[in-house]
Amino acid sequence: MTSDTSSAGILSRPYLLATVGACALVFLSAFESLAVTTIMPLVSRDLDGASLYALAFAGPLATGVMGMVAAGNWSDRRGPAAPLYSSVALFVAGLLIAGTAGTMEILVLGRLVQGLGGGAMTVALYVLVARVYPPALHPKIFAAFAASWVVPSLVGPFAAGVVAQLSSWHWVFLGVVGLVIPALLMVVPAVRGMSSEPAAEPAPAEPVPWAFGRMGWAALAAVAVLGLNLSAEVPGVGGVIAVVALVLALVAVRPLVPRGTLTARRGLPSVILVRGLASAAFFGAEVYLPYLLTERYAFTPTFAGLTLTGAALAWAGASAVQGRLGAKLADDLAVKIGAALVLIAVISTLVTAVFALPAAVAIVGWILAGGGMGLMYPRLSVMTLALSTPENQGFNSAAMSISDSLGGALSLAATGLVFAAFTTTNSFAGVFALTAVIAVVGVLIAPRVATRVAASGASSDSTAAPELTHHV
């Protein structure tokens, strides 16, 4: 963008529009993810779509993995411009389809398209940062991205509830469309500037080949997740379809993560696995918490959304605390404490559903869950990079995101089956019991994230930025 970057900041003239536009895209993606969690009980009731409730969350996570892999490969081949424009177009198309949906099936279709675009957009933006900003500014722009997740966490659920109550849930989707386009337009000059700048390095003799194998495995994993979600709709052979879909998902994810991940090998494989288990336990339970509060305790969508805000505040606060502690808090200890807090929180929602305890028990417990995730997520990211080499940093970072997304997607698919299988009285208890089992597995595997010779010195101030990734 400019040759004089020694004193430039991310809000200085060469980068101002790109910074504001990129952060706005991250903000809108985060807002939509959290807003949908708040309004989905209302949407499900309005469209008579309880059987597809879980798919509305699991589907975008699954298609997002496809978007991540495809956009990463496309960006390596041709740069981030075309993947960014295409991903934003898909994201907007998904919002329009969901926002104008008259049936739950159409809404889920829109969510699938939205997830595909959102996953690709995240990768394209990260590549854009690498191409546009000098390395000295990378920590600042990534901190800005983290902040762009924090603010929607604070206002998104409440705002979505207010919009749904005063107007219509349709506008929670459609209202974002008018903001995405201006955000993209602010990034366009930076994208054009990449092609006008002289190349810092000679272009490779041959372009990076298409990774059709990885894209195929990602697509198979997404199809398996969708099949698992829909297996309950097939009478007679639904159980067989569910087992086959689960096996296919595990087979498909194996080439996308480090060897030994599925068997919890000590070190990096267990780091990647714990990331997926944490996502599965937390998000598998979180999407049903507003549902529980609105159905059993007659909460309005606005106040049910405030529960998610409390967890988000705890997430951001715990992330900041662990960042300040740095090496004083060992990475593996932070992961073990975080996993235990998530387990306690899920158990609190379980006993609330089973014994009809006051809603405050589940709400306070979920604040603990946010704190646990805030402790774990940044340290798992740090450990992933610390246990990687320059040759596999990209693969391992992608594996962490894939584990994150697929963990949540598979959990939501499974909880959807449980929710449909039980009676109305026991359905919430069944969901929280399943996520509690997943959380227990996470607690058991958490000690294996440390190598036999502990090397927690990887913790640094780079963990200070809150890492609120992956809400659906």
N, C-alpha and C positions, 0 to 999 in steps of 0.2 A: 504493500500500500504506500509506503513512504520509506525513504532511505534514512531519515533522521528519526529514530525511535528511541534514542537514549533517554529522553525526558518525557516522551509521550505517555499518556495514560489511556485506559480503555474508553474514557469519555472525552479525550482530546479530539480535535477536528478530524484527523484521518480515520478514526474508528467510531466516532459518536453514533452515526446512523446504524452501523453494523451492530454495535453493542446494544443499542436500544431495541432494534428490530429482533435480534437473536434472543435477547432476554424476554421480549414480549411473546415470542413464539413458545419459549419454554414456559412462561407464565400461563399462557392460554391453555397449553397442553395439560399443565398441572391443575389448573382451575377446573377444566372439564372432567378430569379424572376424579377429583374429589367431589365435584358437584353431582356427578352421576350417582355416586355411592349414596348420597343424601336423598335424591329424588326417586331412586329406582323402586322402593316399596310403593310409592304413589303411582308410578308408571305401571308397575306390575298389576296393581289393583284396577287401574283405569283400562288397561288392555287385556285383562284376564290372562296374564302371562306368567303365573307362578311357576309353571313347569319349565319355563325358559329363563327364569330369574338368574340362575348361576351362569348360564351360557352367555348372558349379556355382559358378564365380567370376564369369564374365562376365555371367551372367543377373542376379544381384542388382545389379550396377553399372548395367545397362541399365534395370531396373525402378525403381531408385533415382532415376534422372533423372525418370521419370514422377511419382514421389512428390514430388520437390522442386518441380516446376512446379505440380502440383495443390495441394500444401499451401501454397505461397506465395500462390497466387491465392485460395484458400479463406480463408487468414488475413487477407488484405487486405479481403476481403468481410465476414467475420463475427468476426474475432479468432482467436487461436490455440487456444482451448479445444477446439472440435470436431475440428480437424485433429490436435491432440496426442493426444486420447483415441483417435481412429480409427487413428492411426499406431501407437500402442503396441499396440492390439488386433491389427493386422495383423502387427506384429513378433512378438508372442507366438504368433499362429496359425502363422506360418512356422516358429518354433522347434519347436512341437508336431508339425507335419507332418514336418519334417526329423528330429526326434528319435525318431519312431516309424516311420520309413520302413523298409520291407523290401526296396525296390528302389531303384536309382539314379535312376530316373525320378521316383519320389515324393520322394526327397530333393531333387532339383533343383527340383521344384515348390515344396517348402517354402522353398528358398533364394530363389526368385523372389518369393514372398509376403513373406519376411523383408526382402529388399532394398527392395521397395515401401514397407513400413512404416518401415524404417530411414532411407531418403531423406527421407520426409515428416516423420519425427520430428525430424531435424536442423533442418529449416527451421522447424518449429513451435516448437522450443525457442529458436531465435534471435529469433523474433517475441515469444515470451513474455518474454525478457530485455528487449526494447525496451519492452514494456508494463508490466512489473512493477518493474524497477530504474531508478533515476534515472541520467542520463547519466554522472554522476561515478563510478558503480560499474561501468559497462560494462567498462572495462579489467580490473578485478579479476575479474569473473565469467567473462570470456573467457579470462583467464589460468588460472582454475580449470578451465575446460573443457579447455584445453591440457594441464594437469596430469593430467586424467582420462584423456587419451589416453596419456600417458607411462607411467603405472603399469601398465596392461594390456600395454603393449609389453614391459615388463620381466618380468612374471610370467605373462602369458597363454599364450605358446607352451609354456613349461615345464609349467605347471599342466595344460594340455590334454593334453599327452603323458602325464603321470602318471595323469590320470583315465582316459584311453583304455587305458593298460596295466593298471591295477589293477582297473578296472571294465569300462566299455564306452564306445565313442565316442558312443553314444546320449546319455549323460549330459552330454556337452559342450554339447549343445543343451538338453536337458530341465532341467538344473540351473540354467540362467539364468532359466527361466520363473518359478521361485519368488522370484526377486530383483527382477524387473521390476515386478511388481504393487505391492510396498511402495514402490518408488522413485516410481512414478506417484502413489500415494496421498499422498506428502509434498508433491507439487506442487499437488494439488487445492485446498488453501486459498488459494494464491496466484492460481490461476485464478479461483476464486470471488470473491476480493478485487477483481479487475479490474472485475467488473460492479457491485460495491458502491461503488466510488470515484466521485466526481464526475468527469465528463469534463473533461480539461484543455483540449481543443479541441472546438468544435462539430462534431457529426457531419456528414458530407458529405450534401448534398441527395439524392444518388443513390448507392447502393452501387457499389463497384468492379465492373465487369462481369466475367463469367466469360471467361477468356482461352482459349477453346476452340481457337483457332488454335495457340497455343504448346503446349497440352496435346496437340493432335493431332500436331504435329511431334515432340514428345517420345515419344509412343506409337509413331510410325512408326520413330523411331530405335531404340527398344527392340525392336520386331518385327524390324527389319533385323539387329540384333545376334544375336537368337535364330536367325533364318534362316541367318545366316552360320555359326553354331555347328553347326547341324543339317544343313548342306548335304552334308557328307560321308556322311550316312546315306542319301542318295537316289542310287541307282545310275544311272549314265548321264548325268544332267543336274545332278549335284551341282556341277560347275564353273560352269555357267551360273547356278545359284541363288546361288552364292557371289559372283559378279561383280555380279549384280543387287542382292543384299543390301548389298554394300559401297557401290554407287552410291546406293542409297536412304538409307543411313546418312549419307553425306556431304551429300546433298540435304536431309535432315531437320535436320541440325545447323546448316546455314547460317543459318536465321532465328533461331537461339538464341544466336549469338555475334556479336561486332562484325564489320562489313563488312571484308573483306580478311583475315580470319583464315586461311582455307584457302589463300590465296596468299602468306602470310607477309609482309603489309605491315608496314613498319617501325613500331615503337611498340607501342601496346596490342594490335593484332591478333596480333603475334608473341609478346607476353607470354602471351596466351591459348593460342596454338598450342604454345608451348614447354611450358606446363603440361600439356597433353594428351600431348605426346611424352614428357615425363619420366615421367608416369604409365604410359604404354604400355610404355616400356623397362623401368622398374623393376618394376612389378607383373607384367608379362608374363613376366619371368624369375623373380621371387621365388616365385611359386606352384609352380614346377617344381623349385626348389632343394631343399626337403625331400624331394620325390619322388625326385630324383637320389640324395640321401644315403641314403634308406631302401632304394632298389632296387639301387643299384650298390655302396654301401659298407656296407650292413647296419646303418645307424644305427637305433637305436630312435626312435620318435616323440618321446620326451622330448628326446633329444640333438639330433635334427634341428631341433626347435623352438628350441633355444638359439642356432642360427645366426641366426634372426630376431630374437632378443633382442639379439645383438651389433649387428646393423644398427640396431635401434631405439635402443640406447644411443648409437651414433654419430650418428643423426639428431638426438636430443635435444641431445647435446653440441655438434654443429655449429650447431644452431639457436640455442643459448645464446651461442656464440662470436660468430656474426654479429650477434646482438642487441647484445652489448657493444661490438663494433667500430663499430656505427652508421654514420655517414657516412664513417668512415675507410675502409670497404670499399664501393666503388661498387656500386650495385644490379646493373648489367649485368655487372660483373666477378664478383660472387658467382654470378650465373646461369651465366656461362661456365665458371667453375671447377667448379661443381656438375655441369653437363652432362658435362664431361670426366671427372669422377670416376665418374659412373654408367657411362659408356662403358668405362672401364678395368675396372670391376667386372664388367660383362656379358661382356667379352672374357675375363676370368679364369675365369668359369664355362664359357665356350665351350671354351677350351683344356683345362680340366679334363675336360670330357665327351669331347672328341675324343681326347686323348692319355692318358686314364686317369691323370691326375696325382693326387697325394695330395689328399684332400678339403680339407686345410687351405688349399690355393691358392684354392679357391672361397669358403671361409668367410672368409678374410682379405679377399679381394676384395669380398665382400658388405658387409663393414664399411665399406669405402670408398664403396659405393653409398649406405649410410645417411647417411654424412657429406655426400655430394653432395646428397642430397635435403634434408638439414637446412639446407644453405646456400641452395638454390634456392627452396624452397617459401615461406618467409616473405617473401623479397625479391620474388617474383612477386606475392604478395598486396599488398605495399606499392606496387609499381609499378602494379597494377591500380587501386587507389584514387587514387594520385597522378595517373594519366592519365585519371581520370574526372571528371565534373562532378556536382553534386548531383542533376541530372535523370536521370543514367544510372548512378549508383553501384549501384543495385539490379540493373539489367540486367547490368552488367559483372561484378558479384560472382557472380551466378547463372551467367553464361557461363563464368567460371573454374571453378566447381564442375562444370558440365556437361562442359566440356572434360576435366577431371580424370577424371570417371567414364566418359565415353564413350571417352576415350583408352585407359584400362585395359580396358574391355569389348571394344573392337574388337581390341586386341592379344591378349587372351586367346582371343577367337574365332579369330583367325588362328593363334595358336600351337597351339590345339587341333586345327585342320586339319593343321598341319605334323606334330604329334606322331602323329596317326593315319595320316598318309600314309607316314611313314618306317618302316623296320624298327626293331625294339626297340633294336638297336645304335646306330642313327643318330638316333633320335627326339629325345633330349635335345640332341644337337648341332644338329639342325634348329631346335629351339625357341630356343636361345641365339643361333644365327646370325641368326635373324629379329629378335630383340630387339636384337642388336648393330647391325643395319642401322638400326633405329628410333633407337637412341642416337646413331648417326653423324649422322642427319638433325637430331636435337636439337642436337648440337654445332655443326652448320653454321648453324642458324637462330638460335642463342642470341645472336650479336652484334647481331641485328636488334631485340632488345628495347629497345635504347637509341634514343631519338629523335636526330635529327641534332644537336640542341643538347642535350647531356647535362644531365639534371636529377636527379642522384642525391641531391640534398638531401632527397628525400622519405624517405630512410632515417631512422629515429628509434628511440627506445627501445621503440616499440610492436612492434618485431620481436623483442623479447627472449623473448616467450613461445614455447616450442616449438610448432610447428604440425604435428601428426601427423594430418592429415586423410586420409580416403579409404582406409583399408585395407578390403578387400572384406568 
